[in-house]
Amino acid sequence: MKNVLSNTKKVILIVATMATVMGYANEISLTRYGKDLKSTALTIENVKEGNLLFIKDVYGSVLYKEVIEQTGLYTKGFDLTALPDGNYSFELEKDMEIKTMPFTVDFKEVTVNENQETTVYKPHVDQKDGLIYITKLAPAKEPLAVKVFGLYDNDSELLFSETITDTQSIERIYKLEAGRYKIVFSTNNKEFTKFINK
């Protein structure tokens, strides 16, 4: 009976999460406007104060960074034609996810690559009763590499490493002794770091 309830809760959680994901599918849009259509308006629904907006080049270098100051609807105009020819992306970093919308600048013409828009779900770390809980949504069953480092004065030591694959709902529990730790997560060509003091 416990297994049935536990599995039912997991299914409800996954369905609720996927419904939320579907609800955010069209939350970022670009509209070209102005004389000669040089300016581009970026509109993002459902932003929260503290979210981060970036414009990055193909190498991941940050060309523009803004901290969202108001919850709700975000709209801002950009002259993307001022960028050199190449591939770029808008990246919106929220609490639990990073949404990326790629675009290309070619001879002062901006093309939005909507079919290449992606969402990466960030790992979530929680401490409770001396245990470390790690959860992450991985809709495409993308792997998550986890490395746990012990921090000692000015030195660190790799204590544990694993790569989790073939699951859409990643859930792990670690028991760590008292001390200072750094947990490094790698997924979708992105790296996330969490520091823990126990």
Backbone as JSON Lines, residues from 0, in Angstrom:
{"i":0,"aa":"M","n":[0.82,-1.2,0.0],"ca":[0.0,0.0,0.0],"c":[0.87,1.26,0.0]}
{"i":1,"aa":"K","n":[1.98,1.25,0.77],"ca":[2.87,2.4,0.81],"c":[3.46,2.67,-0.56]}
{"i":2,"aa":"N","n":[3.83,1.59,-1.28],"ca":[4.41,1.75,-2.62],"c":[3.4,2.38,-3.58]}
{"i":3,"aa":"V","n":[2.14,1.96,-3.48],"ca":[1.1,2.51,-4.35],"c":[0.95,4.01,-4.09]}
{"i":4,"aa":"L","n":[0.88,4.41,-2.8],"ca":[0.75,5.83,-2.46],"c":[1.98,6.61,-2.9]}
{"i":5,"aa":"S","n":[3.16,6.05,-2.68],"ca":[4.4,6.72,-3.07],"c":[4.46,6.91,-4.58]}
{"i":6,"aa":"N","n":[4.14,5.85,-5.33],"ca":[4.16,5.95,-6.8],"c":[3.09,6.91,-7.31]}
{"i":7,"aa":"T","n":[1.91,6.9,-6.66],"ca":[0.85,7.84,-7.04],"c":[1.29,9.27,-6.84]}
{"i":8,"aa":"K","n":[1.96,9.56,-5.72],"ca":[2.46,10.91,-5.45],"c":[3.47,11.33,-6.51]}
{"i":9,"aa":"K","n":[4.37,10.4,-6.9],"ca":[5.37,10.72,-7.92],"c":[4.71,11.03,-9.26]}
{"i":10,"aa":"V","n":[3.7,10.24,-9.64],"ca":[3.01,10.46,-10.91],"c":[2.3,11.81,-10.89]}
{"i":11,"aa":"I","n":[1.64,12.14,-9.78],"ca":[0.95,13.43,-9.66],"c":[1.96,14.57,-9.75]}
{"i":12,"aa":"L","n":[3.12,14.42,-9.09],"ca":[4.16,15.45,-9.14],"c":[4.67,15.64,-10.56]}
{"i":13,"aa":"I","n":[4.93,14.56,-11.27],"ca":[5.44,14.65,-12.64],"c":[4.4,15.28,-13.55]}
{"i":14,"aa":"V","n":[3.12,14.88,-13.43],"ca":[2.07,15.45,-14.26],"c":[1.92,16.94,-13.97]}
{"i":15,"aa":"A","n":[1.95,17.33,-12.7],"ca":[1.84,18.76,-12.34],"c":[3.02,19.54,-12.89]}
{"i":16,"aa":"T","n":[4.21,18.96,-12.79],"ca":[5.4,19.64,-13.31],"c":[5.33,19.79,-14.82]}
{"i":17,"aa":"M","n":[4.92,18.74,-15.52],"ca":[4.83,18.81,-16.97],"c":[3.75,19.8,-17.4]}
{"i":18,"aa":"A","n":[2.64,19.89,-16.65],"ca":[1.6,20.88,-16.96],"c":[2.15,22.28,-16.81]}
{"i":19,"aa":"T","n":[2.96,22.5,-15.79],"ca":[3.6,23.79,-15.59],"c":[4.54,24.09,-16.75]}
{"i":20,"aa":"V","n":[5.31,23.09,-17.17],"ca":[6.25,23.26,-18.28],"c":[5.49,23.64,-19.54]}
{"i":21,"aa":"M","n":[4.4,22.94,-19.83],"ca":[3.61,23.24,-21.02],"c":[3.05,24.66,-20.95]}
{"i":22,"aa":"G","n":[2.7,25.12,-19.76],"ca":[2.17,26.46,-19.58],"c":[3.19,27.53,-19.88]}
{"i":23,"aa":"Y","n":[4.49,27.22,-19.75],"ca":[5.53,28.19,-20.0],"c":[6.08,28.1,-21.42]}
{"i":24,"aa":"A","n":[5.52,27.22,-22.25],"ca":[6.11,26.96,-23.56],"c":[6.23,28.22,-24.42]}
{"i":25,"aa":"N","n":[5.28,29.14,-24.36],"ca":[5.32,30.33,-25.2],"c":[5.55,31.6,-24.4]}
{"i":26,"aa":"E","n":[6.29,31.55,-23.34],"ca":[6.41,32.73,-22.49],"c":[7.43,33.74,-22.99]}
{"i":27,"aa":"I","n":[8.33,33.38,-23.91],"ca":[9.32,34.31,-24.45],"c":[9.0,34.54,-25.92]}
{"i":28,"aa":"S","n":[8.93,35.82,-26.33],"ca":[8.71,36.12,-27.74],"c":[9.51,37.34,-28.15]}
{"i":29,"aa":"L","n":[9.89,37.37,-29.42],"ca":[10.62,38.5,-30.01],"c":[9.77,39.08,-31.13]}
{"i":30,"aa":"T","n":[9.67,40.42,-31.16],"ca":[8.94,41.1,-32.21],"c":[9.83,42.2,-32.77]}
{"i":31,"aa":"R","n":[10.0,42.22,-34.08],"ca":[10.81,43.27,-34.7],"c":[9.93,44.48,-34.96]}
{"i":32,"aa":"Y","n":[10.47,45.66,-34.69],"ca":[9.7,46.89,-34.89],"c":[10.65,48.04,-35.19]}
{"i":33,"aa":"G","n":[10.08,49.19,-35.5],"ca":[10.87,50.4,-35.69],"c":[11.25,50.59,-37.15]}
{"i":34,"aa":"K","n":[11.94,51.7,-37.42],"ca":[12.36,52.04,-38.78],"c":[13.27,50.94,-39.33]}
{"i":35,"aa":"D","n":[12.96,50.47,-40.52],"ca":[13.71,49.41,-41.18],"c":[13.77,48.11,-40.36]}
{"i":36,"aa":"L","n":[12.87,47.95,-39.41],"ca":[12.79,46.75,-38.56],"c":[14.13,46.41,-37.91]}
{"i":37,"aa":"K","n":[14.9,47.43,-37.51],"ca":[16.19,47.17,-36.88],"c":[16.06,46.81,-35.42]}
{"i":38,"aa":"S","n":[15.05,47.34,-34.75],"ca":[14.9,47.08,-33.31],"c":[14.06,45.83,-33.09]}
{"i":39,"aa":"T","n":[14.32,45.18,-31.98],"ca":[13.62,43.96,-31.61],"c":[13.1,44.1,-30.19]}
{"i":40,"aa":"A","n":[11.81,43.81,-30.0],"ca":[11.23,43.86,-28.66],"c":[11.21,42.45,-28.09]}
{"i":41,"aa":"L","n":[11.81,42.3,-26.93],"ca":[11.78,41.03,-26.21],"c":[10.66,41.11,-25.18]}
{"i":42,"aa":"T","n":[9.75,40.15,-25.22],"ca":[8.64,40.1,-24.26],"c":[8.71,38.76,-23.54]}
{"i":43,"aa":"I","n":[8.7,38.81,-22.21],"ca":[8.73,37.58,-21.41],"c":[7.6,37.64,-20.39]}
{"i":44,"aa":"E","n":[6.77,36.61,-20.38],"ca":[5.7,36.51,-19.41],"c":[6.2,35.78,-18.17]}
{"i":45,"aa":"N","n":[5.54,36.0,-17.06],"ca":[5.78,35.26,-15.81],"c":[7.2,35.39,-15.27]}
{"i":46,"aa":"V","n":[7.81,36.59,-15.36],"ca":[9.11,36.77,-14.74],"c":[8.91,37.13,-13.27]}
{"i":47,"aa":"K","n":[9.96,36.89,-12.49],"ca":[9.94,37.26,-11.08],"c":[11.1,38.2,-10.81]}
{"i":48,"aa":"E","n":[10.9,39.07,-9.84],"ca":[11.98,39.95,-9.42],"c":[13.18,39.09,-9.03]}
{"i":49,"aa":"G","n":[14.35,39.44,-9.56],"ca":[15.57,38.68,-9.26],"c":[15.97,37.69,-10.34]}
{"i":50,"aa":"N","n":[15.05,37.38,-11.3],"ca":[15.44,36.54,-12.44],"c":[16.54,37.26,-13.2]}
{"i":51,"aa":"L","n":[17.37,36.49,-13.91],"ca":[18.49,37.07,-14.65],"c":[18.27,36.88,-16.15]}
{"i":52,"aa":"L","n":[18.52,37.96,-16.92],"ca":[18.44,37.91,-18.37],"c":[19.82,38.17,-18.94]}
{"i":53,"aa":"F","n":[20.24,37.31,-19.87],"ca":[21.54,37.44,-20.51],"c":[21.37,37.45,-22.02]}
{"i":54,"aa":"I","n":[22.32,38.09,-22.7],"ca":[22.56,37.85,-24.12],"c":[23.96,37.27,-24.17]}
{"i":55,"aa":"K","n":[24.07,36.09,-24.81],"ca":[25.36,35.4,-24.88],"c":[25.72,35.11,-26.32]}
{"i":56,"aa":"D","n":[27.03,35.03,-26.58],"ca":[27.46,34.62,-27.92],"c":[27.55,33.1,-27.97]}
{"i":57,"aa":"V","n":[27.95,32.57,-29.11],"ca":[27.98,31.13,-29.33],"c":[28.97,30.42,-28.4]}
{"i":58,"aa":"Y","n":[29.93,31.17,-27.83],"ca":[30.91,30.58,-26.92],"c":[30.48,30.66,-25.45]}
{"i":59,"aa":"G","n":[29.32,31.24,-25.21],"ca":[28.83,31.37,-23.85],"c":[29.29,32.63,-23.15]}
{"i":60,"aa":"S","n":[30.0,33.51,-23.85],"ca":[30.44,34.77,-23.25],"c":[29.24,35.69,-23.06]}
{"i":61,"aa":"V","n":[29.16,36.33,-21.91],"ca":[28.04,37.22,-21.59],"c":[28.29,38.59,-22.22]}
{"i":62,"aa":"L","n":[27.36,39.0,-23.11],"ca":[27.45,40.3,-23.76],"c":[26.55,41.32,-23.07]}
{"i":63,"aa":"Y","n":[25.52,40.83,-22.4],"ca":[24.55,41.7,-21.72],"c":[23.98,40.93,-20.54]}
{"i":64,"aa":"K","n":[23.81,41.61,-19.42],"ca":[23.22,40.98,-18.23],"c":[22.31,41.99,-17.56]}
{"i":65,"aa":"E","n":[21.14,41.52,-17.14],"ca":[20.18,42.38,-16.45],"c":[19.48,41.57,-15.36]}
{"i":66,"aa":"V","n":[19.32,42.18,-14.2],"ca":[18.52,41.59,-13.13],"c":[17.11,42.12,-13.28]}
{"i":67,"aa":"I","n":[16.13,41.22,-13.43],"ca":[14.74,41.64,-13.58],"c":[14.29,42.3,-12.27]}
{"i":68,"aa":"E","n":[13.72,43.49,-12.39],"ca":[13.37,44.27,-11.19],"c":[11.91,44.17,-10.78]}
{"i":69,"aa":"Q","n":[11.06,43.65,-11.69],"ca":[9.63,43.65,-11.39],"c":[9.0,42.32,-11.81]}
{"i":70,"aa":"T","n":[8.14,41.78,-10.96],"ca":[7.44,40.54,-11.25],"c":[6.31,40.8,-12.24]}
{"i":71,"aa":"G","n":[6.09,39.86,-13.17],"ca":[4.99,39.99,-14.12],"c":[5.47,39.89,-15.55]}
{"i":72,"aa":"L","n":[5.17,40.94,-16.34],"ca":[5.51,40.97,-17.77],"c":[6.73,41.85,-17.98]}
{"i":73,"aa":"Y","n":[7.72,41.33,-18.72],"ca":[8.94,42.07,-19.03],"c":[8.95,42.36,-20.52]}
{"i":74,"aa":"T","n":[9.16,43.64,-20.89],"ca":[9.3,44.02,-22.3],"c":[10.42,45.03,-22.42]}
{"i":75,"aa":"K","n":[11.3,44.82,-23.4],"ca":[12.41,45.74,-23.62],"c":[12.84,45.66,-25.07]}
{"i":76,"aa":"G","n":[13.23,46.81,-25.63],"ca":[13.7,46.86,-27.01],"c":[15.21,46.73,-27.08]}
{"i":77,"aa":"F","n":[15.7,46.0,-28.08],"ca":[17.13,45.81,-28.31],"c":[17.42,46.06,-29.79]}
{"i":78,"aa":"D","n":[18.55,46.69,-30.1],"ca":[19.01,46.8,-31.47],"c":[20.04,45.69,-31.69]}
{"i":79,"aa":"L","n":[19.55,44.52,-32.04],"ca":[20.42,43.35,-32.2],"c":[21.25,43.43,-33.47]}
{"i":80,"aa":"T","n":[20.86,44.33,-34.41],"ca":[21.64,44.46,-35.65],"c":[23.0,45.1,-35.39]}
{"i":81,"aa":"A","n":[23.19,45.68,-34.21],"ca":[24.48,46.27,-33.87],"c":[25.52,45.2,-33.54]}
{"i":82,"aa":"L","n":[25.07,43.97,-33.33],"ca":[25.99,42.87,-33.04],"c":[26.69,42.42,-34.32]}
{"i":83,"aa":"P","n":[27.93,41.94,-34.22],"ca":[28.6,41.37,-35.4],"c":[27.84,40.12,-35.87]}
{"i":84,"aa":"D","n":[27.98,39.79,-37.14],"ca":[27.33,38.59,-37.68],"c":[27.74,37.38,-36.84]}
{"i":85,"aa":"G","n":[26.76,36.54,-36.53],"ca":[27.05,35.34,-35.75],"c":[25.81,34.81,-35.05]}
{"i":86,"aa":"N","n":[26.02,33.8,-34.21],"ca":[24.94,33.16,-33.47],"c":[24.98,33.62,-32.02]}
{"i":87,"aa":"Y","n":[23.79,33.9,-31.47],"ca":[23.65,34.42,-30.12],"c":[22.43,33.78,-29.47]}
{"i":88,"aa":"S","n":[22.21,34.12,-28.21],"ca":[20.99,33.65,-27.55],"c":[20.61,34.58,-26.41]}
{"i":89,"aa":"F","n":[19.29,34.69,-26.2],"ca":[18.77,35.26,-24.97],"c":[18.68,34.1,-24.0]}
{"i":90,"aa":"E","n":[19.03,34.35,-22.75],"ca":[18.96,33.31,-21.73],"c":[18.3,33.9,-20.49]}
{"i":91,"aa":"L","n":[17.19,33.29,-20.06],"ca":[16.47,33.73,-18.88],"c":[16.69,32.69,-17.78]}
{"i":92,"aa":"E","n":[17.34,33.12,-16.71],"ca":[17.61,32.2,-15.59],"c":[16.61,32.46,-14.48]}
{"i":93,"aa":"K","n":[15.77,31.46,-14.23],"ca":[14.77,31.52,-13.16],"c":[15.23,30.65,-11.99]}
{"i":94,"aa":"D","n":[14.39,30.54,-10.98],"ca":[14.74,29.76,-9.79],"c":[15.07,28.31,-10.14]}
{"i":95,"aa":"M","n":[14.23,27.68,-10.95],"ca":[14.35,26.24,-11.19],"c":[14.68,25.88,-12.64]}
{"i":96,"aa":"E","n":[14.83,26.88,-13.52],"ca":[15.06,26.56,-14.92],"c":[15.81,27.69,-15.61]}
{"i":97,"aa":"I","n":[16.39,27.33,-16.76],"ca":[17.05,28.29,-17.65],"c":[16.46,28.1,-19.03]}
{"i":98,"aa":"K","n":[15.83,29.15,-19.56],"ca":[15.24,29.11,-20.9],"c":[16.18,29.84,-21.85]}
{"i":99,"aa":"T","n":[16.44,29.23,-23.01],"ca":[17.34,29.81,-24.0],"c":[16.62,29.96,-25.33]}
{"i":100,"aa":"M","n":[16.7,31.17,-25.92],"ca":[16.14,31.43,-27.25],"c":[17.27,31.9,-28.17]}
{"i":101,"aa":"P","n":[17.72,31.04,-29.09],"ca":[18.81,31.42,-29.98],"c":[18.34,32.35,-31.1]}
{"i":102,"aa":"F","n":[19.26,33.2,-31.56],"ca":[19.0,34.04,-32.72],"c":[20.3,34.24,-33.48]}
{"i":103,"aa":"T","n":[20.16,34.6,-34.75],"ca":[21.31,34.79,-35.63],"c":[21.29,36.2,-36.2]}
{"i":104,"aa":"V","n":[22.45,36.82,-36.26],"ca":[22.6,38.1,-36.93],"c":[23.43,37.84,-38.19]}
{"i":105,"aa":"D","n":[22.86,38.22,-39.35],"ca":[23.54,38.0,-40.63],"c":[23.27,39.21,-41.53]}
{"i":106,"aa":"F","n":[24.31,39.99,-41.8],"ca":[24.18,41.2,-42.63],"c":[23.06,42.1,-42.11]}
{"i":107,"aa":"K","n":[23.1,42.38,-40.81],"ca":[22.14,43.28,-40.15],"c":[20.72,42.73,-40.12]}
{"i":108,"aa":"E","n":[20.55,41.48,-40.45],"ca":[19.25,40.81,-40.41],"c":[19.24,39.86,-39.21]}
{"i":109,"aa":"V","n":[18.21,39.98,-38.37],"ca":[18.09,39.15,-37.17],"c":[17.06,38.06,-37.43]}
{"i":110,"aa":"T","n":[17.45,36.8,-37.22],"ca":[16.56,35.66,-37.39],"c":[16.46,34.93,-36.06]}
{"i":111,"aa":"V","n":[15.24,34.77,-35.57],"ca":[15.0,34.06,-34.33],"c":[14.81,32.58,-34.64]}
{"i":112,"aa":"N","n":[15.54,31.74,-33.95],"ca":[15.48,30.28,-34.17],"c":[14.55,29.64,-33.13]}
{"i":113,"aa":"E","n":[13.24,29.89,-33.28],"ca":[12.26,29.43,-32.28],"c":[12.25,27.92,-32.13]}
{"i":114,"aa":"N","n":[12.51,27.18,-33.21],"ca":[12.49,25.71,-33.11],"c":[13.67,25.17,-32.32]}
{"i":115,"aa":"Q","n":[14.66,26.03,-32.0],"ca":[15.81,25.6,-31.2],"c":[15.74,26.1,-29.76]}
{"i":116,"aa":"E","n":[14.59,26.68,-29.39],"ca":[14.41,27.16,-28.02],"c":[14.49,25.97,-27.06]}
{"i":117,"aa":"T","n":[15.21,26.14,-25.95],"ca":[15.39,25.04,-25.0],"c":[15.12,25.49,-23.57]}
{"i":118,"aa":"T","n":[14.83,24.51,-22.74],"ca":[14.68,24.74,-21.31],"c":[15.53,23.71,-20.58]}
{"i":119,"aa":"V","n":[16.39,24.19,-19.69],"ca":[17.21,23.32,-18.85],"c":[16.71,23.49,-17.41]}
{"i":120,"aa":"Y","n":[16.37,22.39,-16.78],"ca":[15.9,22.43,-15.4],"c":[17.09,22.3,-14.46]}
{"i":121,"aa":"K","n":[17.16,23.21,-13.49],"ca":[18.28,23.23,-12.56],"c":[18.05,22.21,-11.45]}
{"i":122,"aa":"P","n":[19.12,21.62,-10.94],"ca":[18.97,20.72,-9.79],"c":[18.58,21.52,-8.56]}
{"i":123,"aa":"H","n":[17.78,20.9,-7.71],"ca":[17.35,21.54,-6.46],"c":[17.96,20.76,-5.3]}
{"i":124,"aa":"V","n":[18.55,21.47,-4.36],"ca":[19.19,20.85,-3.19],"c":[18.49,21.32,-1.93]}
{"i":125,"aa":"D","n":[18.17,20.37,-1.06],"ca":[17.5,20.69,0.2],"c":[18.16,19.89,1.32]}
{"i":126,"aa":"Q","n":[18.28,20.5,2.49],"ca":[18.83,19.83,3.68],"c":[17.72,19.61,4.68]}
{"i":127,"aa":"K","n":[17.66,18.37,5.22],"ca":[16.64,18.08,6.23],"c":[17.08,16.88,7.04]}
{"i":128,"aa":"D","n":[17.02,17.02,8.33],"ca":[17.33,15.92,9.26],"c":[18.69,15.29,8.96]}
{"i":129,"aa":"G","n":[19.68,16.11,8.65],"ca":[21.03,15.61,8.42],"c":[21.25,14.97,7.06]}
{"i":130,"aa":"L","n":[20.24,15.02,6.19],"ca":[20.35,14.44,4.87],"c":[20.32,15.53,3.8]}
{"i":131,"aa":"I","n":[20.93,15.25,2.65],"ca":[20.93,16.16,1.51],"c":[20.04,15.55,0.43]}
{"i":132,"aa":"Y","n":[18.97,16.25,0.06],"ca":[18.04,15.79,-0.96],"c":[18.31,16.53,-2.26]}
{"i":133,"aa":"I","n":[18.48,15.79,-3.35],"ca":[18.72,16.39,-4.66],"c":[17.61,15.92,-5.6]}
{"i":134,"aa":"T","n":[16.95,16.88,-6.27],"ca":[15.92,16.55,-7.24],"c":[16.16,17.38,-8.51]}
{"i":135,"aa":"K","n":[15.75,16.8,-9.64],"ca":[15.86,17.52,-10.91],"c":[14.93,16.89,-11.92]}
{"i":136,"aa":"L","n":[14.25,17.73,-12.69],"ca":[13.42,17.25,-13.78],"c":[14.28,17.14,-15.03]}
{"i":137,"aa":"A","n":[14.21,16.0,-15.71],"ca":[14.99,15.77,-16.93],"c":[14.06,15.17,-18.0]}
{"i":138,"aa":"P","n":[13.24,16.02,-18.65],"ca":[12.22,15.52,-19.59],"c":[12.78,14.64,-20.7]}
{"i":139,"aa":"A","n":[13.97,14.94,-21.2],"ca":[14.58,14.15,-22.28],"c":[15.54,13.1,-21.73]}
{"i":140,"aa":"K","n":[15.45,12.83,-20.44],"ca":[16.32,11.87,-19.76],"c":[17.79,12.23,-19.91]}
{"i":141,"aa":"E","n":[18.06,13.55,-19.95],"ca":[19.44,14.01,-20.08],"c":[20.21,13.66,-18.81]}
{"i":142,"aa":"P","n":[21.48,13.25,-18.94],"ca":[22.26,12.84,-17.78],"c":[22.59,14.01,-16.86]}
{"i":143,"aa":"L","n":[22.75,13.68,-15.58],"ca":[23.18,14.65,-14.57],"c":[24.4,14.07,-13.86]}
{"i":144,"aa":"A","n":[25.53,14.77,-14.0],"ca":[26.75,14.36,-13.29],"c":[26.8,15.11,-11.96]}
{"i":145,"aa":"V","n":[27.06,14.36,-10.88],"ca":[27.12,14.93,-9.53],"c":[28.5,14.64,-8.95]}
{"i":146,"aa":"K","n":[29.17,15.69,-8.46],"ca":[30.45,15.53,-7.77],"c":[30.35,16.22,-6.43]}
{"i":147,"aa":"V","n":[30.72,15.49,-5.37],"ca":[30.7,16.04,-4.01],"c":[32.14,16.21,-3.55]}
{"i":148,"aa":"F","n":[32.5,17.45,-3.21],"ca":[33.84,17.76,-2.73],"c":[33.78,18.13,-1.25]}
{"i":149,"aa":"G","n":[34.72,17.62,-0.47],"ca":[34.9,18.07,0.91],"c":[35.81,19.29,0.9]}
{"i":150,"aa":"L","n":[35.47,20.31,1.67],"ca":[36.27,21.54,1.73],"c":[37.01,21.59,3.06]}
{"i":151,"aa":"Y","n":[38.33,21.7,2.99],"ca":[39.17,21.7,4.19],"c":[40.14,22.87,4.08]}
{"i":152,"aa":"D","n":[40.01,23.86,4.94],"ca":[40.84,25.07,4.91],"c":[40.91,25.61,3.48]}
{"i":153,"aa":"N","n":[42.08,25.57,2.85],"ca":[42.22,26.08,1.48],"c":[42.3,24.97,0.45]}
{"i":154,"aa":"D","n":[41.81,23.79,0.8],"ca":[41.94,22.63,-0.07],"c":[40.57,21.97,-0.25]}
{"i":155,"aa":"S","n":[40.42,21.2,-1.33],"ca":[39.2,20.43,-1.54],"c":[39.57,19.03,-2.01]}
{"i":156,"aa":"E","n":[38.69,18.09,-1.71],"ca":[38.93,16.69,-2.07],"c":[37.64,16.1,-2.64]}
{"i":157,"aa":"L","n":[37.74,15.44,-3.8],"ca":[36.59,14.77,-4.39],"c":[36.25,13.56,-3.54]}
{"i":158,"aa":"L","n":[35.04,13.55,-2.97],"ca":[34.61,12.46,-2.09],"c":[33.72,11.45,-2.81]}
{"i":159,"aa":"F","n":[32.95,11.94,-3.78],"ca":[31.97,11.06,-4.42],"c":[31.62,11.63,-5.79]}
{"i":160,"aa":"S","n":[31.39,10.75,-6.74],"ca":[31.01,11.17,-8.08],"c":[30.08,10.13,-8.7]}
{"i":161,"aa":"E","n":[29.04,10.59,-9.37],"ca":[28.16,9.68,-10.1],"c":[27.48,10.44,-11.24]}
{"i":162,"aa":"T","n":[27.08,9.69,-12.26],"ca":[26.3,10.25,-13.35],"c":[24.98,9.5,-13.4]}
{"i":163,"aa":"I","n":[23.89,10.25,-13.31],"ca":[22.54,9.67,-13.28],"c":[21.96,9.79,-14.68]}
{"i":164,"aa":"T","n":[21.48,8.65,-15.23],"ca":[20.96,8.63,-16.59],"c":[19.62,7.91,-16.64]}
{"i":165,"aa":"D","n":[18.97,8.03,-17.79],"ca":[17.75,7.27,-18.11],"c":[16.61,7.45,-17.13]}
{"i":166,"aa":"T","n":[16.42,8.67,-16.64],"ca":[15.26,8.95,-15.8],"c":[14.81,10.39,-16.01]}
{"i":167,"aa":"Q","n":[13.5,10.62,-15.97],"ca":[12.96,11.97,-16.14],"c":[12.84,12.7,-14.81]}
{"i":168,"aa":"S","n":[12.75,11.95,-13.74],"ca":[12.61,12.55,-12.42],"c":[13.76,12.07,-11.54]}
{"i":169,"aa":"I","n":[14.8,12.9,-11.44],"ca":[15.99,12.51,-10.68],"c":[15.77,12.83,-9.2]}
{"i":170,"aa":"E","n":[16.01,11.83,-8.37],"ca":[15.87,11.99,-6.92],"c":[17.01,11.23,-6.25]}
{"i":171,"aa":"R","n":[17.79,11.92,-5.45],"ca":[18.89,11.3,-4.72],"c":[18.91,11.84,-3.29]}
{"i":172,"aa":"I","n":[19.37,10.99,-2.38],"ca":[19.55,11.4,-0.99],"c":[20.97,11.02,-0.59]}
{"i":173,"aa":"Y","n":[21.71,11.98,-0.02],"ca":[23.07,11.74,0.44],"c":[23.14,12.04,1.92]}
{"i":174,"aa":"K","n":[23.92,11.23,2.62],"ca":[24.19,11.48,4.03],"c":[25.65,11.9,4.13]}
{"i":175,"aa":"L","n":[25.88,13.1,4.64],"ca":[27.23,13.64,4.78],"c":[27.53,13.89,6.25]}
{"i":176,"aa":"E","n":[28.76,13.66,6.63],"ca":[29.19,13.96,8.0],"c":[29.24,15.48,8.18]}
{"i":177,"aa":"A","n":[29.39,15.91,9.42],"ca":[29.51,17.34,9.69],"c":[30.73,17.9,8.95]}
{"i":178,"aa":"G","n":[30.58,19.07,8.34],"ca":[31.68,19.68,7.62],"c":[31.19,20.62,6.54]}
{"i":179,"aa":"R","n":[32.1,21.04,5.68],"ca":[31.79,21.94,4.57],"c":[31.96,21.18,3.26]}
{"i":180,"aa":"Y","n":[31.0,21.38,2.35],"ca":[30.99,20.64,1.11],"c":[30.65,21.55,-0.07]}
{"i":181,"aa":"K","n":[31.12,21.13,-1.24],"ca":[30.73,21.77,-2.5],"c":[30.2,20.66,-3.4]}
{"i":182,"aa":"I","n":[28.97,20.86,-3.9],"ca":[28.38,19.89,-4.83],"c":[28.32,20.56,-6.2]}
{"i":183,"aa":"V","n":[28.91,19.9,-7.2],"ca":[28.94,20.43,-8.57],"c":[28.09,19.52,-9.45]}
{"i":184,"aa":"F","n":[27.13,20.14,-10.14],"ca":[26.24,19.43,-11.06],"c":[26.57,19.84,-12.48]}
{"i":185,"aa":"S","n":[26.59,18.87,-13.4],"ca":[26.79,19.16,-14.82],"c":[25.68,18.49,-15.62]}
{"i":186,"aa":"T","n":[24.99,19.3,-16.45],"ca":[23.93,18.79,-17.3],"c":[23.69,19.76,-18.44]}
{"i":187,"aa":"N","n":[23.37,19.27,-19.61],"ca":[23.06,20.11,-20.77],"c":[24.12,21.18,-21.03]}
{"i":188,"aa":"N","n":[25.39,20.83,-20.9],"ca":[26.51,21.75,-21.11],"c":[26.49,22.95,-20.16]}
{"i":189,"aa":"K","n":[25.87,22.76,-19.0],"ca":[25.83,23.8,-17.97],"c":[26.31,23.21,-16.66]}
{"i":190,"aa":"E","n":[26.87,24.07,-15.82],"ca":[27.37,23.62,-14.52],"c":[26.75,24.47,-13.42]}
{"i":191,"aa":"F","n":[26.33,23.8,-12.34],"ca":[25.72,24.45,-11.19],"c":[26.49,24.03,-9.94]}
{"i":192,"aa":"T","n":[26.68,24.96,-9.03],"ca":[27.43,24.67,-7.8],"c":[26.61,25.04,-6.58]}
{"i":193,"aa":"K","n":[26.63,24.19,-5.58],"ca":[25.93,24.43,-4.31],"c":[26.9,24.16,-3.18]}
{"i":194,"aa":"F","n":[27.02,25.11,-2.24],"ca":[27.87,24.95,-1.06],"c":[26.98,24.57,0.12]}
{"i":195,"aa":"I","n":[27.48,23.64,0.94],"ca":[26.72,23.14,2.08],"c":[27.61,23.16,3.31]}
{"i":196,"aa":"N","n":[27.07,23.69,4.41],"ca":[27.73,23.61,5.72],"c":[26.84,22.78,6.62]}
{"i":197,"aa":"K","n":[27.41,21.7,7.18],"ca":[26.64,20.82,8.08],"c":[27.22,20.88,9.46]}
